[in-house]
Amino acid sequence: MESACYGRPPYILSRRAYSFAMAANHPVPKFIRRLMPSASEEELQAATETFLQYMGLVRRIYERITLERMEADSASRKSRDTLKDVQPDV
């Protein structure tokens, strides 16, 4: 499933581009049609938008976890460097 925006899936887009992609009328992915065979086109479109919103949430969670890990690694390195400076060589 690719968005009309830049030919990439919406969860890879920046937040600004993702908002633009959300406003566009997306084709309904095949897996949603298979999950909801008797749904109307409006219901399928709503399910598609809900799925894209969910993918945006997953992306934001991933970005936050990645950032927190990078910050923790950076703080850990700083504390190790400080300890090396304070401890005398044996």
Backbone as a ProteinNet text record, in pm:
[ID]
protein_1_A
[PRIMARY]
MESACYGRPPYILSRRAYSFAMAANHPVPKFIRRLMPSASEEELQAATETFLQYMGLVRRIYERITLERMEADSASRKSRDTLKDVQPDV
[TERTIARY]
84.8	0	89.2	74.4	151.6	57.6	101.8	20.1	42.8	-46.1	-30.3	81.7	126.5	224.7	366.1	441.1	580.7	601.6	495.9	510.7	564.9	555.9	602.5	485.8	495.7	389.8	377.1	257.2	238	314	346.5	417.6	564.1	614.3	751.8	756.5	645.1	640.4	660.7	702.9	710.7	569.4	558.3	425	345.3	411.4	342.1	291.7	380.2	340.9	237.3	247.1	149.4	11.5	4.8	-123.9	-183.8	-99	-145.3	-195.6	-120.8	-160.2	-292.4	-315.1	-439	-559.2	-538.8	-648.3	-685.5	-592.8	-617.9	-711.3	-778.2	-867	-782.8	-758	-669.7	-744.6	-677.3	-736.8	-740.3	-841.7	-857.1	-763.9	-677.9	-587.6	-665.7	-605.6	-672.5	-704.4	-614.1	-638.5	-761	-788.9	-908.6	-1033.8	-1027.2	-1141.3	-1167.7	-1058.8	-1075.9	-1133	-1092.2	-1142	-1287.1	-1328.3	-1462.5	-1531.8	-1561.8	-1614.3	-1752.2	-1833	-1967.7	-1980.9	-1869.2	-1873.3	-1894.5	-1957.1	-1975.2	-1842.8	-1835.7	-1713.7	-1682	-1784.2	-1761.8	-1701.5	-1751	-1696.8	-1553.3	-1526.4	-1390.5	-1295.3	-1340.9	-1257.4	-1231.7	-1333.2	-1316.2	-1218.7	-1227.3	-1134.6	-991.6	-976.9	-845.1	-786.7	-865.9	-818.9	-781.7	-861.7	-831.8	-699.9	-680.4	-555.5	-436.2	-448.3	-339	-309.7	-413.6	-393.5	-320	-359.3	-292.1	-144.7	-115.2	24.2	101.9	36.8	101.9	134.7	44.1	67.9	185.1	187.6	297.3	429.8	430	551.8	598.7	504.3	542.6	595.7	537.8	587.9	730.1	752.5	885.6	987.1	951.4	1042.9	1075.7	976.5	998.9	1090.3	1066.4	1152.1	1294.9	1310.9	1443.5	1514.5	1445	1503.6	1542.7	1455.4	1485.7	1607.5	1620.6	1738.2	1865.2	1857.6	1975.5	2015.6	1918	1948	2007.4	1954.2	2007	2149.8	2176.7	2312.3	2408.5	2364.5	2448.3	2479.5	2378.2	2398.8	2491.2	2477.6	2563	2708.5	2731.2	2867.2	2928.2	2848.5	2898.9	2938.5	2856.9	2889.6	3014	3032.5	3154.1	3276.3	3265.9	3378.5	3413.1	3313.1	3336.4	3406.8	3365.1	3428.6	3573.6	3604.1	3742.5	3829.3	3773.9	3848.3	3873.8	3781.3	3790.4	3878.6	3871.3	3945.9	4092.5	4182.3	4324.9	4362.2	4463.2	4510.8	4581.7	4558.1	4620.3	4739.2
-117.8	0	123.9	205.4	328	446.3	555.1	675.4	746.8	837.7	917.4	1018.7	1035.4	1137.3	1079.7	1115.4	1077.3	929.1	851.8	710.9	627.2	675.4	599.7	571.2	465.2	439.5	558.1	589.3	708.3	706.5	588.5	585.5	623.8	639.5	683.9	835.5	896.3	1039.3	1123	1245.5	1338.7	1367.6	1425.4	1453.4	1546.1	1646.2	1740.6	1669.9	1591.9	1518.2	1412.2	1352.4	1251.6	1315.3	1435.8	1504.6	1529.2	1568	1588.4	1456.9	1348.9	1218.2	1171.8	1203.3	1163.7	1233.8	1355.8	1431.6	1378.7	1307.2	1255.4	1134.5	1108.5	993.7	873.4	781.6	667.9	550.4	476.9	351.4	254.4	174.4	80.2	-38.9	-69.7	-185	-316.2	-411.3	-539.8	-611.5	-602.1	-675.8	-621.4	-492.8	-437.4	-487.2	-493.3	-547.1	-693.6	-769.2	-909.3	-921.8	-832.8	-837.3	-791.8	-703.4	-646.3	-665.5	-789.3	-814.2	-753.5	-734.9	-682.3	-533.8	-468	-326.6	-237.7	-123.4	-25.5	45.8	118.3	192.9	296	358.6	456.9	389.9	271.9	199.5	154.1	111.5	71.4	189.9	304.8	425	465.6	457	489.6	392.8	265.4	166.2	194.5	236.4	271.2	389.5	492.6	610.1	572.4	485.8	440.9	364.4	277.8	202.9	297.4	397.2	492.5	572.1	608.1	677.4	587.8	460.8	365	352.1	343.3	333.8	459.1	574.6	697.8	692.2	637.4	621.6	527.3	415.3	319.5	386.6	466.5	537.9	634.1	708.7	803.6	731.3	616.9	538.3	490.7	439.8	393.9	508.5	624.3	738.7	779.6	779.1	818.2	719.2	589.9	488.3	501.4	520.7	536.7	658.2	770.3	890.8	870.6	806.4	782.5	691.7	591.4	503.6	579	665.2	744.5	836.7	899.7	988.6	910.7	791.4	709.1	664.6	626.7	587	703.3	821	940.4	972.4	964.4	991.4	887.3	763.3	655.9	679.5	720.8	749.1	865.6	967.8	1084	1044.9	962.3	923.4	834.7	746.9	664.6	752.1	850.7	940.4	1020.1	1062.6	1137.7	1049.4	924.3	832.8	806.7	796.8	776.1	894.4	1016.4	1136.1	1144.3	1095.7	1108	997.3	876	764.4	769.9	750.7	750	621.3	630	510.7	419.8	292.4	195.2	131.9
0	0	0	-97.8	-104.6	-108.5	-49.5	-52.9	-185.3	-215.5	-336.3	-319.5	-197.1	-163.5	-173.5	-273	-291.3	-318.3	-337.6	-367	-252.8	-128.9	-13.2	79.9	160.7	258.4	353.6	402.1	483.9	614.9	668.9	795.4	781.4	657.8	636.1	615.2	590.6	562	687.4	667.8	780	829.2	947.2	1002.2	910.4	854.7	766.3	640	578	458.2	492.1	611.8	653.5	666	722.1	733	595.3	500.8	363.9	304.7	328.5	275	335.8	462.1	527	464.6	415.8	356.8	218.7	154.3	20.3	27.3	-82.2	-91.1	-133.1	-40.1	-65.3	-125.5	-212.1	-256.4	-138.5	-132.5	-22.1	-45.3	53.3	37.2	25.8	-44	-67.1	63.7	162.7	286.5	360.5	348.2	412.6	339.7	208.5	132.4	170.1	192.8	231.1	371.9	460.8	598.5	609.1	518.1	522.6	387.9	348.1	212.8	186.2	289.5	264.6	299.7	325.7	363.1	240.4	264	156.1	129.9	18.9	-13.3	95.5	151.1	258.2	380.7	415.7	530.6	504.2	382	346.2	351.5	304.2	307.8	453.1	537.9	680.1	746.3	711.2	766	720	595.9	543.1	619.8	641.2	715.2	858.7	921.5	1057.6	1060	961.4	952.2	936.1	849.6	829.2	956.2	1030.1	1157.3	1255.8	1259.5	1347.3	1309.4	1181.2	1137.4	1175.1	1169.8	1214.6	1362.9	1442.8	1586.1	1610.9	1540.5	1555.3	1520.4	1415.7	1374.5	1483	1541.6	1646.5	1770.1	1804.2	1917.4	1888.6	1769.5	1730.3	1738	1684.7	1687.4	1830.4	1918	2056.6	2128.1	2108.1	2169.4	2117.8	1988.9	1930.2	1988.4	2000.3	2056.3	2201.8	2281	2421.1	2436.6	2350.4	2356.1	2321.9	2220.3	2182.7	2296.5	2361.4	2473.3	2590.3	2617.3	2726.3	2696.3	2571.9	2532.8	2546.6	2507.7	2517.8	2663.5	2749.6	2891.9	2952.9	2910.9	2961.3	2921.6	2798	2751.9	2829	2853.1	2927.5	3068.8	3133.9	3270.9	3273.5	3174.5	3168	3145.6	3058.2	3032.6	3157.2	3231.6	3354.4	3456.5	3468.9	3562.9	3524.9	3397.3	3353.6	3392.3	3382.7	3418	3568	3648.3	3793	3852.3	3800.4	3856.5	3813.4	3909.3	3873.9	3799.6	3716.6	3645.4	3743.4	3728.1	3820.3	3756
[MASK]
++++++++++++++++++++++++++++++++++++++++++++++++++++++++++++++++++++++++++++++++++++++++++

